[in-house]
Amino acid sequence: MYRLHGYFSQNSMKTLYVLQEVAPSFEFHFVNLAKREQLTDAFRSKTPVGKAPVLEHAGRFLFESGAICRYVAANEGSALYPAEPWQRAQVEQWLDFFTCHLGLHLNTLFFQLLVKPRLGLGEPDQARCEEARVFARQQFGIVDRHLAQHGHLANDRLSIADLAALAYVEQVRMVDFSLDEYPAVRAWFAALEARPSVAQARSLVAPYLKAAAA
């Protein structure tokens, strides 16, 4: 049985989307970052970095959301993370692109505009927000051109790269970032959101989101 220790951050959401899609069963344990639960000795016994998410499986612990997504999909032998080297590399390159580029800038907006005020870490850095918007607009153009030709990020079919990217892209609604200029991204986004697994994953964090907003 897999057990995910996570928050409702996008790094946690992408692992939830992959788990919901490929794992036969798993449990979700909420780590309340607002209460600094990630800094407790109990949590640090699971990960040296003191960050969520952390995957617990077979008495072992794995941190970093990308590693968690890859491990679960590979462990389950899922076609969403193909074993053939070239096809797997196509998945890897888009996972890396979102982690290091577009997803990074969307995460910056999410952190500056939502997380900092919620956790009492100060006001948003508007200069960093504007820089993130400039880079995000450029990189959404890249993704839009690719999706217009392929429909999915890798190998012309659903993969864990799409699910991980969804967790980054869904932040646009919360940071007032329009996708109007990117029709292929909008179509891809809508198709992913229509998957039952996505709704099921979101339902796991919904009670905590509601509590945090109260």
Secondary structure as a PSIPRED ss2 file (coil, helix, strand):
# PSIPRED VFORMAT (PSIPRED V4.0)

   1 M C   1.000  0.000  0.000
   2 Y E   0.000  0.000  1.000
   3 R E   0.000  0.000  1.000
   4 L E   0.000  0.000  1.000
   5 H E   0.000  0.000  1.000
   6 G E   0.000  0.000  1.000
   7 Y C   1.000  0.000  0.000
   8 F C   1.000  0.000  0.000
   9 S C   1.000  0.000  0.000
  10 Q H   0.000  1.000  0.000
  11 N H   0.000  1.000  0.000
  12 S H   0.000  1.000  0.000
  13 M H   0.000  1.000  0.000
  14 K H   0.000  1.000  0.000
  15 T H   0.000  1.000  0.000
  16 L H   0.000  1.000  0.000
  17 Y H   0.000  1.000  0.000
  18 V H   0.000  1.000  0.000
  19 L H   0.000  1.000  0.000
  20 Q H   0.000  1.000  0.000
  21 E H   0.000  1.000  0.000
  22 V H   0.000  1.000  0.000
  23 A C   1.000  0.000  0.000
  24 P C   1.000  0.000  0.000
  25 S C   1.000  0.000  0.000
  26 F E   0.000  0.000  1.000
  27 E E   0.000  0.000  1.000
  28 F E   0.000  0.000  1.000
  29 H E   0.000  0.000  1.000
  30 F E   0.000  0.000  1.000
  31 V C   1.000  0.000  0.000
  32 N C   1.000  0.000  0.000
  33 L H   0.000  1.000  0.000
  34 A H   0.000  1.000  0.000
  35 K H   0.000  1.000  0.000
  36 R C   1.000  0.000  0.000
  37 E H   0.000  1.000  0.000
  38 Q H   0.000  1.000  0.000
  39 L H   0.000  1.000  0.000
  40 T C   1.000  0.000  0.000
  41 D H   0.000  1.000  0.000
  42 A H   0.000  1.000  0.000
  43 F H   0.000  1.000  0.000
  44 R H   0.000  1.000  0.000
  45 S C   1.000  0.000  0.000
  46 K C   1.000  0.000  0.000
  47 T C   1.000  0.000  0.000
  48 P C   1.000  0.000  0.000
  49 V C   1.000  0.000  0.000
  50 G C   1.000  0.000  0.000
  51 K C   1.000  0.000  0.000
  52 A C   1.000  0.000  0.000
  53 P C   1.000  0.000  0.000
  54 V E   0.000  0.000  1.000
  55 L E   0.000  0.000  1.000
  56 E E   0.000  0.000  1.000
  57 H E   0.000  0.000  1.000
  58 A C   1.000  0.000  0.000
  59 G C   1.000  0.000  0.000
  60 R E   0.000  0.000  1.000
  61 F E   0.000  0.000  1.000
  62 L E   0.000  0.000  1.000
  63 F E   0.000  0.000  1.000
  64 E C   1.000  0.000  0.000
  65 S H   0.000  1.000  0.000
  66 G H   0.000  1.000  0.000
  67 A H   0.000  1.000  0.000
  68 I H   0.000  1.000  0.000
  69 C H   0.000  1.000  0.000
  70 R H   0.000  1.000  0.000
  71 Y H   0.000  1.000  0.000
  72 V H   0.000  1.000  0.000
  73 A H   0.000  1.000  0.000
  74 A H   0.000  1.000  0.000
  75 N H   0.000  1.000  0.000
  76 E C   1.000  0.000  0.000
  77 G C   1.000  0.000  0.000
  78 S C   1.000  0.000  0.000
  79 A C   1.000  0.000  0.000
  80 L C   1.000  0.000  0.000
  81 Y C   1.000  0.000  0.000
  82 P C   1.000  0.000  0.000
  83 A C   1.000  0.000  0.000
  84 E C   1.000  0.000  0.000
  85 P H   0.000  1.000  0.000
  86 W H   0.000  1.000  0.000
  87 Q H   0.000  1.000  0.000
  88 R H   0.000  1.000  0.000
  89 A H   0.000  1.000  0.000
  90 Q H   0.000  1.000  0.000
  91 V H   0.000  1.000  0.000
  92 E H   0.000  1.000  0.000
  93 Q H   0.000  1.000  0.000
  94 W H   0.000  1.000  0.000
  95 L H   0.000  1.000  0.000
  96 D H   0.000  1.000  0.000
  97 F H   0.000  1.000  0.000
  98 F H   0.000  1.000  0.000
  99 T H   0.000  1.000  0.000
 100 C H   0.000  1.000  0.000
 101 H H   0.000  1.000  0.000
 102 L H   0.000  1.000  0.000
 103 G H   0.000  1.000  0.000
 104 L H   0.000  1.000  0.000
 105 H H   0.000  1.000  0.000
 106 L H   0.000  1.000  0.000
 107 N H   0.000  1.000  0.000
 108 T H   0.000  1.000  0.000
 109 L H   0.000  1.000  0.000
 110 F H   0.000  1.000  0.000
 111 F H   0.000  1.000  0.000
 112 Q H   0.000  1.000  0.000
 113 L H   0.000  1.000  0.000
 114 L H   0.000  1.000  0.000
 115 V H   0.000  1.000  0.000
 116 K H   0.000  1.000  0.000
 117 P H   0.000  1.000  0.000
 118 R H   0.000  1.000  0.000
 119 L C   1.000  0.000  0.000
 120 G C   1.000  0.000  0.000
 121 L C   1.000  0.000  0.000
 122 G C   1.000  0.000  0.000
 123 E C   1.000  0.000  0.000
 124 P C   1.000  0.000  0.000
 125 D C   1.000  0.000  0.000
 126 Q H   0.000  1.000  0.000
 127 A H   0.000  1.000  0.000
 128 R H   0.000  1.000  0.000
 129 C H   0.000  1.000  0.000
 130 E H   0.000  1.000  0.000
 131 E H   0.000  1.000  0.000
 132 A H   0.000  1.000  0.000
 133 R H   0.000  1.000  0.000
 134 V H   0.000  1.000  0.000
 135 F H   0.000  1.000  0.000
 136 A H   0.000  1.000  0.000
 137 R H   0.000  1.000  0.000
 138 Q H   0.000  1.000  0.000
 139 Q H   0.000  1.000  0.000
 140 F H   0.000  1.000  0.000
 141 G H   0.000  1.000  0.000
 142 I H   0.000  1.000  0.000
 143 V H   0.000  1.000  0.000
 144 D H   0.000  1.000  0.000
 145 R H   0.000  1.000  0.000
 146 H H   0.000  1.000  0.000
 147 L H   0.000  1.000  0.000
 148 A H   0.000  1.000  0.000
 149 Q H   0.000  1.000  0.000
 150 H H   0.000  1.000  0.000
 151 G C   1.000  0.000  0.000
 152 H C   1.000  0.000  0.000
 153 L C   1.000  0.000  0.000
 154 A E   0.000  0.000  1.000
 155 N C   1.000  0.000  0.000
 156 D C   1.000  0.000  0.000
 157 R E   0.000  0.000  1.000
 158 L C   1.000  0.000  0.000
 159 S C   1.000  0.000  0.000
 160 I H   0.000  1.000  0.000
 161 A H   0.000  1.000  0.000
 162 D H   0.000  1.000  0.000
 163 L H   0.000  1.000  0.000
 164 A H   0.000  1.000  0.000
 165 A H   0.000  1.000  0.000
 166 L H   0.000  1.000  0.000
 167 A H   0.000  1.000  0.000
 168 Y H   0.000  1.000  0.000
 169 V H   0.000  1.000  0.000
 170 E H   0.000  1.000  0.000
 171 Q H   0.000  1.000  0.000
 172 V H   0.000  1.000  0.000
 173 R H   0.000  1.000  0.000
 174 M C   1.000  0.000  0.000
 175 V C   1.000  0.000  0.000
 176 D C   1.000  0.000  0.000
 177 F C   1.000  0.000  0.000
 178 S C   1.000  0.000  0.000
 179 L C   1.000  0.000  0.000
 180 D C   1.000  0.000  0.000
 181 E C   1.000  0.000  0.000
 182 Y C   1.000  0.000  0.000
 183 P H   0.000  1.000  0.000
 184 A H   0.000  1.000  0.000
 185 V H   0.000  1.000  0.000
 186 R H   0.000  1.000  0.000
 187 A H   0.000  1.000  0.000
 188 W H   0.000  1.000  0.000
 189 F H   0.000  1.000  0.000
 190 A H   0.000  1.000  0.000
 191 A H   0.000  1.000  0.000
 192 L H   0.000  1.000  0.000
 193 E H   0.000  1.000  0.000
 194 A C   1.000  0.000  0.000
 195 R C   1.000  0.000  0.000
 196 P H   0.000  1.000  0.000
 197 S H   0.000  1.000  0.000
 198 V H   0.000  1.000  0.000
 199 A H   0.000  1.000  0.000
 200 Q H   0.000  1.000  0.000
 201 A H   0.000  1.000  0.000
 202 R H   0.000  1.000  0.000
 203 S H   0.000  1.000  0.000
 204 L H   0.000  1.000  0.000
 205 V H   0.000  1.000  0.000
 206 A H   0.000  1.000  0.000
 207 P H   0.000  1.000  0.000
 208 Y H   0.000  1.000  0.000
 209 L H   0.000  1.000  0.000
 210 K H   0.000  1.000  0.000
 211 A H   0.000  1.000  0.000
 212 A H   0.000  1.000  0.000
 213 A H   0.000  1.000  0.000
 214 A C   1.000  0.000  0.000
